């Protein structure tokens, strides 16, 4: 049965036709590949576009520059460059085959055989190509049928594919969570369990990136249960257990009730035991950014009573406050609505205003300003008139204390 790629908004983006013309689309030298084909067949939105070509990288660069298309040699040693059209990146990769692999990286050689290129990919649903002119879909390993059945299969032997790239273990569960049904492929699951210790050979940045992508899908709970039950995460995150998975499930439900955007980092916090020291250790182990580590730790801090939601947001930031409120099962999710679209104000006076009121310059100024701020926050951020009153009262209090 012939399958054609449906029309979609991304296929009409400015500059795409010029890019395809430059790469020889009319002569069959370039095809859409991977996620864009897969998601378009499912009717899902497409954000990232990859194309494959029979042209060697140097020729790709030459042709794009001749067509005045910006090109960045992002991974040219492995056959990939990034074309930028109307501010939109498109990854262009020369057809490849693996010469050797060690589980972390591959030595590749270029090829002009589309099936050979497809054979080196991980899952059948990711090895789909589409001709940009006719829209015809090329499926070498039954990916369309698997897509329709919501079935996730490795191409070829699962253990061999995992041995080629250990990250495919985590990718398997991410794709299972997003595209699979409730049934897991026994051969694939056994291969992931058998190869779990090989995750330790990967960089922590790659593990963190893939884990956060998994936690960011609509419902990763079933996949997480399988991972914990099979000791998949144990080599790199031994702290994670079924209680953590239950917390993630609860947070997902609370995100929906609060009508707030899902957050992979918030779900990671839920996955961990509620211990700020441990959160700091995990953040460091996964080599998260300083900002992400701080948010992870802040999410597991002590949550104040619900009526202090804005005070919490003022102190730790709106994002971290939402994290804490959603992680605390005793706080109603609708409390989040109080701060979801709120911008914390700034105190409109400084130490100079207190000195102008008669408070002598010195250490008392900073203390008094802190007292003014604390009262302002406690009264839920009143306007300038009330701030002036609080400042007068505070200065008087400090002056009396000095007498």
C-alpha positions as CSV (number, residue, x, y, z in Angstrom):
1,X,0.0,0.0,0.0
2,X,1.4,3.4,-1.0
3,X,1.5,6.0,1.8
4,X,1.8,9.7,1.2
5,X,2.8,12.4,3.6
6,X,-0.2,14.6,4.3
7,X,0.2,18.4,3.8
8,X,1.1,20.2,7.0
9,X,1.9,23.7,8.1
10,X,5.6,23.1,8.4
11,X,5.8,22.0,4.7
12,X,4.8,25.6,3.7
13,X,7.3,27.4,5.9
14,X,9.2,30.3,4.1
15,X,12.5,29.2,2.6
16,X,11.9,25.4,2.7
17,X,11.3,25.2,-1.1
18,X,14.6,27.0,-1.7
19,X,16.4,24.7,0.6
20,X,15.0,21.6,-1.1
21,X,15.8,23.0,-4.5
22,X,19.4,23.7,-3.5
23,X,19.8,20.1,-2.3
24,X,18.4,18.6,-5.5
25,X,14.9,17.5,-4.5
26,X,13.7,17.3,-8.1
27,X,16.4,14.7,-8.7
28,X,15.6,12.6,-5.6
29,X,18.7,13.6,-3.7
30,X,17.0,14.7,-0.5
31,X,14.2,13.4,1.6
32,X,12.4,14.3,4.9
33,X,13.3,11.8,7.6
34,X,12.5,10.8,11.1
35,X,10.4,12.8,13.5
36,X,8.8,15.1,11.0
37,X,7.5,12.2,8.9
38,X,6.4,10.2,11.9
39,X,4.6,13.1,13.6
40,X,3.0,14.3,10.4
41,X,1.6,10.8,9.8
42,X,0.1,10.9,13.3
43,X,-1.3,14.4,12.8
44,X,1.0,15.9,15.5
45,X,2.7,19.3,15.3
46,X,6.3,19.3,14.0
47,X,8.9,21.6,15.5
48,X,12.2,20.0,14.4
49,X,12.9,19.1,10.8
50,X,15.6,16.7,9.6
51,X,16.4,15.9,6.0
52,X,18.7,13.2,4.6
53,X,20.7,13.6,1.4
54,X,23.0,11.6,-0.9
55,X,25.2,14.7,-1.2
56,X,28.4,14.8,0.7
57,X,28.7,17.4,3.5
58,X,31.1,19.6,1.6
59,X,28.7,19.7,-1.4
60,X,25.8,20.4,0.9
61,X,27.6,23.5,2.3
62,X,28.6,24.6,-1.2
63,X,25.1,24.3,-2.6
64,X,23.4,26.1,0.4
65,X,25.9,28.9,0.3
66,X,25.4,29.3,-3.4
67,X,21.7,29.7,-2.8
68,X,22.5,32.3,0.0
69,X,21.1,30.0,2.7
70,X,22.9,30.3,6.0
71,X,24.7,27.0,7.0
72,X,26.3,26.1,10.3
73,X,28.7,23.1,10.4
74,X,27.2,21.8,13.6
75,X,28.2,18.1,13.2
76,X,30.0,18.1,9.9
77,X,32.5,15.4,11.0
78,X,29.5,13.1,11.3
79,X,27.8,14.3,8.1
80,X,25.4,16.9,9.6
81,X,25.1,20.6,9.0
82,X,22.4,23.0,10.0
83,X,20.7,25.2,7.4
84,X,18.8,28.2,8.8
85,X,15.8,29.4,6.8
86,X,13.7,32.3,8.1
87,X,15.2,31.7,11.5
88,X,14.2,28.1,11.5
89,X,17.0,25.4,11.8
90,X,16.9,22.4,9.5
91,X,19.4,19.6,10.1
92,X,20.8,18.2,6.8
93,X,22.6,14.8,7.1
94,X,24.4,12.8,4.5
95,X,23.3,9.2,4.2
96,X,25.5,7.1,6.5
97,X,26.4,3.6,7.6
98,X,28.1,2.6,10.8
99,X,31.6,1.2,10.5
100,X,32.2,0.6,14.2
101,X,30.5,1.6,17.4
102,X,31.4,1.4,21.1
103,X,28.0,2.3,22.7
104,X,28.8,6.0,23.0
105,X,29.8,7.0,19.5
106,X,30.1,5.6,16.0
107,X,32.6,5.7,13.3
108,X,30.6,6.2,10.1
109,X,31.1,6.1,6.3
110,X,28.9,7.8,3.8
111,X,26.6,5.8,1.5
112,X,24.1,6.5,-1.3
113,X,21.8,3.6,-0.2
114,X,18.7,4.9,1.6
115,X,17.9,1.5,3.1
116,X,21.4,1.2,4.5
117,X,20.9,4.6,6.2
118,X,17.6,3.5,7.6
119,X,19.1,0.3,9.0
120,X,21.4,2.3,11.3
121,X,18.5,4.1,13.0
122,X,17.0,2.9,16.3
123,X,13.3,2.3,15.9
124,X,11.1,1.4,12.9
125,X,8.9,4.5,13.4
126,X,12.1,6.7,13.2
127,X,13.3,5.2,9.9
128,X,10.6,6.7,7.7
129,X,11.5,8.9,4.8
130,X,9.3,11.1,2.5
131,X,10.0,12.5,-0.9
132,X,9.5,16.3,-0.6
133,X,8.2,16.6,-4.2
134,X,5.7,13.6,-4.4
135,X,5.1,13.1,-0.7
136,X,5.7,9.4,-1.1
137,X,6.7,7.7,2.2
138,X,9.6,5.2,2.1
139,X,9.3,2.5,4.8
140,X,12.0,-0.1,4.9
141,X,11.2,-1.9,8.2
142,X,7.4,-1.8,8.7
143,X,7.4,1.5,10.5
144,X,4.1,2.7,9.2
145,X,2.3,-0.4,10.4
146,X,4.0,-0.1,13.8
147,X,3.0,3.6,14.0
148,X,-0.6,2.7,13.2
149,X,-0.5,0.0,15.9
150,X,1.2,2.2,18.4
151,X,3.9,-0.4,18.5
152,X,7.6,0.4,19.3
153,X,10.2,-1.9,17.8
154,X,13.9,-1.7,17.4
155,X,15.2,-2.2,13.9
156,X,16.8,-5.7,13.9
157,X,18.1,-7.3,17.1
158,X,17.4,-5.1,20.2
159,X,20.5,-6.1,22.1
160,X,22.7,-5.3,19.1
161,X,21.1,-1.9,18.7
162,X,21.6,-1.1,22.3
163,X,25.2,-2.2,22.2
164,X,25.7,0.3,19.4
165,X,24.4,3.2,21.4
166,X,23.5,2.7,25.1
167,X,21.4,5.8,25.1
168,X,18.8,3.9,23.1
169,X,17.7,2.3,26.4
170,X,16.4,5.6,27.6
171,X,15.1,6.6,24.2
172,X,13.1,3.4,24.1
173,X,11.1,4.3,27.2
174,X,10.7,8.0,26.0
175,X,9.3,6.8,22.7
176,X,7.2,4.2,24.4
177,X,5.7,6.8,26.6
178,X,4.9,9.1,23.7
179,X,4.0,6.7,20.9
180,X,3.5,3.3,22.3
181,X,0.4,1.6,23.7
182,X,0.3,-0.3,27.0
183,X,2.0,-3.4,25.6
184,X,5.8,-3.5,25.8
185,X,7.8,-5.6,23.4
186,X,9.3,-8.4,25.5
187,X,12.5,-8.7,23.5
188,X,13.1,-5.0,23.7
189,X,12.4,-4.8,27.5
190,X,14.7,-7.7,28.2
191,X,17.4,-6.1,26.2
192,X,17.0,-2.8,28.1
193,X,17.2,-4.6,31.4
194,X,20.2,-6.6,30.3
195,X,22.0,-3.5,29.1
196,X,21.1,-1.1,32.0
197,X,24.5,-1.1,33.6
198,X,25.9,0.2,30.3
199,X,24.2,3.6,31.0
200,X,27.1,4.3,33.4
201,X,29.4,4.6,30.4
202,X,27.4,7.6,29.0
203,X,28.0,11.2,29.8
204,X,25.7,12.5,32.5
205,X,24.6,15.3,30.3
206,X,23.2,12.8,27.7
207,X,21.4,10.9,30.4
208,X,19.9,14.1,31.9
209,X,18.8,15.3,28.5
210,X,17.0,12.1,27.7
211,X,15.5,11.7,31.2
212,X,14.1,15.2,31.1
213,X,12.6,14.5,27.6
214,X,10.9,11.4,29.0
215,X,9.5,13.3,32.0
216,X,8.3,16.0,29.7
217,X,5.9,13.8,27.7
218,X,2.2,13.9,28.5
219,X,2.2,10.8,30.6
220,X,5.5,9.1,31.4
221,X,4.1,7.1,34.3
222,X,3.8,3.7,32.7
223,X,7.2,3.9,31.2
224,X,8.7,5.0,34.5
225,X,7.0,2.0,36.3
226,X,8.6,-0.3,33.7
227,X,12.0,1.3,34.3
228,X,11.9,1.0,38.1
229,X,10.5,-2.5,38.0
230,X,13.3,-3.6,35.6
231,X,16.0,-1.7,37.5
232,X,16.7,0.3,34.4
233,X,17.5,3.6,36.2
234,X,19.3,1.9,39.2
235,X,22.8,2.3,37.8
236,X,22.5,6.0,37.4
237,X,19.7,7.0,39.7
238,X,19.5,4.4,42.5
239,X,17.3,6.8,44.6
240,X,14.3,6.4,42.3
241,X,11.6,3.9,43.4
242,X,7.9,3.2,42.9
243,X,7.0,5.9,45.6
244,X,8.8,8.4,43.4
245,X,6.8,7.2,40.3
246,X,3.6,7.6,42.4
247,X,4.6,11.2,43.2
248,X,5.1,11.9,39.6
249,X,1.7,10.6,38.8
250,X,0.2,12.8,41.5
251,X,2.0,15.9,40.2
252,X,0.8,15.3,36.7
253,X,-2.8,15.2,37.9
254,X,-2.2,18.3,40.0
255,X,-0.7,20.2,37.0
256,X,-3.8,19.4,35.0
257,X,-6.1,20.5,37.9
258,X,-4.1,23.8,38.3
259,X,-4.2,24.4,34.5
260,X,-0.5,25.0,34.5
261,X,2.1,23.9,32.0
262,X,3.8,20.6,32.7
263,X,7.5,20.7,33.8
264,X,10.0,18.0,33.3
265,X,12.2,19.5,36.1
266,X,9.3,19.6,38.5
267,X,8.5,16.0,37.7
268,X,12.2,15.1,38.3
269,X,11.9,16.7,41.7
270,X,8.8,14.6,42.4
271,X,10.6,11.4,41.2
272,X,13.3,12.0,43.9
273,X,12.8,11.5,47.7
274,X,11.9,14.8,49.3
275,X,15.4,15.7,50.5
276,X,17.1,18.9,49.4
277,X,20.6,17.6,50.0
278,X,19.9,14.6,47.8
279,X,18.4,16.9,45.2
280,X,21.6,18.9,45.1
281,X,23.6,15.7,44.8
282,X,21.5,14.4,41.9
283,X,21.6,17.8,40.2
284,X,25.4,17.7,40.4
285,X,25.5,14.0,39.2
286,X,23.4,14.8,36.2
287,X,25.5,17.9,35.5
288,X,22.4,20.1,35.4
289,X,22.9,23.8,34.9
290,X,23.2,25.9,38.1
291,X,19.8,27.4,37.4
292,X,18.2,23.9,37.1
293,X,20.0,22.7,40.2
294,X,18.7,25.6,42.2
295,X,15.2,25.0,41.0
296,X,15.4,21.3,41.8
297,X,16.5,22.1,45.3
298,X,13.9,24.9,45.8
299,X,11.1,22.6,44.6
300,X,11.8,20.2,47.5
301,X,11.9,23.0,50.2
302,X,9.3,23.5,52.8
303,X,6.0,24.7,51.4
304,X,4.2,27.4,53.4
305,X,0.4,27.4,54.0
306,X,-1.7,28.1,51.0
307,X,-2.5,31.7,51.9
308,X,1.2,32.5,51.6
309,X,1.4,31.5,48.0
310,X,2.3,35.0,46.7
311,X,4.7,35.5,49.6
312,X,6.4,32.3,48.6
313,X,6.5,33.4,44.9
314,X,8.1,36.7,45.9
315,X,10.8,34.9,47.9
316,X,11.7,32.0,45.6
317,X,10.3,33.1,42.3
318,X,7.0,32.2,40.6
319,X,8.3,29.1,38.9
320,X,9.8,27.5,42.0
321,X,6.7,28.5,44.1
322,X,4.5,26.6,41.6
323,X,6.8,23.6,41.9
324,X,6.5,23.6,45.7
325,X,2.8,24.1,45.7
326,X,2.2,21.2,43.3
327,X,4.6,18.9,45.1
328,X,2.8,19.5,48.4
329,X,-0.2,17.1,48.3
330,X,-1.8,19.1,51.2
331,X,-2.1,22.3,49.1
332,X,-5.1,22.6,46.8
333,X,-4.0,22.8,43.2
334,X,-6.2,25.9,42.6
335,X,-3.9,27.9,44.9
336,X,-1.4,27.9,42.0
337,X,-3.8,30.1,40.0
338,X,-3.1,32.9,42.5
339,X,0.4,33.2,41.2
340,X,0.5,31.5,37.8
341,X,0.2,34.7,35.9
342,X,1.5,37.0,38.7
343,X,4.6,39.2,38.4
344,X,6.1,39.9,41.8
345,X,6.2,43.6,42.5
346,X,9.3,45.5,43.8
347,X,9.4,47.4,47.0
348,X,9.1,51.1,46.0
349,X,11.4,52.5,48.7
350,X,15.0,52.0,49.7
351,X,17.3,52.8,52.6
352,X,17.6,56.4,51.5
353,X,13.9,56.9,52.2
354,X,14.3,55.6,55.8
355,X,17.3,57.9,56.4
356,X,15.2,60.8,55.1
357,X,12.7,59.9,57.8
358,X,15.3,60.4,60.5
359,X,16.9,57.0,60.8
360,X,20.7,57.4,61.3
361,X,22.9,55.9,58.6
362,X,24.4,52.6,59.7
363,X,23.5,48.9,60.1
364,X,20.0,49.8,61.4
365,X,19.0,51.0,57.9
366,X,19.4,47.5,56.3
367,X,17.5,45.9,59.3
368,X,14.7,48.4,59.1
369,X,14.4,48.0,55.4
370,X,14.1,44.3,55.9
371,X,11.4,44.9,58.5
372,X,9.5,47.1,56.1
373,X,9.7,44.5,53.3
374,X,8.6,41.7,55.7
375,X,5.5,43.7,56.7
376,X,4.7,44.7,53.1
377,X,4.9,41.0,52.1
378,X,2.8,39.9,55.1
379,X,0.1,42.4,54.1
380,X,0.1,41.0,50.5
381,X,2.0,43.8,48.8
382,X,-0.1,47.0,49.4
383,X,0.5,50.1,47.4
384,X,2.8,53.1,47.9
385,X,0.5,54.8,50.4
386,X,0.6,51.9,52.8
387,X,4.3,51.4,52.2
388,X,4.9,54.9,53.4
389,X,2.9,54.3,56.5
390,X,4.9,51.0,57.2
391,X,8.1,52.9,56.7
392,X,7.1,55.7,59.2
393,X,6.1,53.1,61.7
394,X,9.3,51.1,61.3
395,X,11.5,54.2,61.6
396,X,9.7,55.2,64.8
397,X,10.2,51.7,66.2
398,X,13.9,51.8,65.5
399,X,14.3,55.3,66.9
400,X,12.6,54.3,70.1
401,X,14.8,51.2,70.4
402,X,17.9,53.5,70.2
403,X,16.7,55.7,73.1
